[in-house]
Amino acid sequence: MKVDVTKNLKRRRYETEVNGYTAFIEYIKAKNAIYLTHTEVPVQLEGNGVGKAMVIEVLKVLKEEGSRVAPLCPFVAAYIKENREWVSLVADGYNVG
C-alpha cells in the first residue's frame, strides 16, 4: 500500500487519510531529533498495511530533511528494527535492537 502523508503542524502529527479515515503518527520536535511518540490507525483500516506505509513515508520525509529520529513509538521502533536500512536515522542514545 502507498499513502500520502501530510504534516499537521497544529496537531504535531503526520497524517494520512484512507477511505475517509485518518491515521497518524504523533511527533515532538526537539533540537537533536524528531521524537515519534505514537502511531494510531483506525480500527476500520487495521490489517491493510496503513501503519507500515505511514512509517515508511514519514521516515522518507525525515531522511530528506536530514532529521534524526527517536522512535519512542513501539510500532515505529519495531519497523526500524526489522528494516535495518533506516537505523542510520536513529538519534544517538536510542536503540531499536
C-alpha positions, -999 to +999 in steps of 0.1 A: +000+000+000+012+035-008-001+065+012+003+103+010+014+118+043+009+154+053+024+172+083-002+187+106+018+214+124-011+224+147-017+188+160+020+179+158+015+147+137+019+132+103-014+122+088-029+101+060-065+097+050-077+064+036-114+058+028-124+088+049-105+077+080-074+094+093-044+075+106-015+094+122+019+094+138+024+119+166+057+137+170+077+161+192+103+182+176+134+187+197+168+203+189+186+170+183+158+147+169+122+142+160+105+120+186+079+097+170+057+091+200+025+073+189+010+057+158-027+053+155-047+035+128-085+035+130-099+000+135-116+003+101-081+004+084-063-022+106-047-051+088-044-032+055-008-020+058-017+016+065+005+019+096+036+004+079+030+026+048+028+057+070+060+048+088+078+044+055+066+077+042+074+096+074+109+081+075+114+092+039+104+127+047+126+129+078+156+115+058+151+142+032+150+168+059+182+154+074+164+148+107+174+122+133+146+100+147+139+090+183+115+061+178+096+061+211+065+045+195+069+007+197+054+003+162+079+027+146+108+011+166+098-024+155+096-013+119+131+002+120+144-029+138+130-051+110+141-028+082+177-020+091+182+004+062+165+030+085+188+025+115+211+053+103+183+078+111+181+068+147+193+095+170+223+090+193+213+074+226+184+054+211+185+017+202+159-003+183+177-036+190 
